[in-house]
Amino acid sequence: MNATNELRLPALELRQGRDRVLYSFAVDGKMLPEFTTVSRLGRGEHKEVLGYQRPEVLSHIAEIRAYLESDNPILPNAIVIAFDRSYVSRHQGPAGHGLLPHRDADHPGAA
């Protein structure tokens, strides 16, 4: 995050269909908790499905962590993050950058 509490990331703008715009960027995984939260799968008051991420399996997390902290790890898969409308795109054509606001209590992205 910079002095204005924004994270500025180089990003590519991708279009899927007429109405959907996606952005692709790389960021150090250690920064993800600064602007994302995880929407855990559960049931609401009226048994409706809420969230989409299954509960963690602690043994799996330990294995992943050990690997990521090893000498030469890679994370070969993309992580999809859905941002609220506070994500700002600064693009002229497909290349540009995105600005993510930093909010202490609320994160603009859901992983």
Residue, then its C-alpha position, 0 to 999 in steps of 0.5 A: m500500500n502506498a501513502t494514500n492507502e491505495l495498492r497500484l498494480p499493473a494489470l491487463e484488461l480482458r473482455q469476455g463477451r459484450d458486458r464482462v470485463l476482467y483484470s489480470f494482475a500478479v501480486d505477492g500472495k502475502m499481500l492478499p489479506e490486505f485487500t481480500t476476504v474469503s466467502r465461506l460456504g454456509r447456510g443462512e437463516h432460511k437455509e439459503v446457500l451463502g458464500y462459495q468456499r468450502p471450509e478449510v482442512l487444516s492438514h491441507i493448509a499445513e501441507i500447502r504452507a510447507y510447500l510455499e515456504s520451501d526453497n523453490p515454490i511456485l503457485p501455478n494456479a490463478i486465484v479468482i478475486a471478485f472486487d466490489r465497485s471500489y476497484v478502479s481501472r486505469h486502462q487505455g487499451p488492454a494494458g494499464h493498472g488497477l487501484l485498490p483502496h485499503r479499508d481497515a474494516d472492509h476488504p474490496g475483494a472476495a477470494 
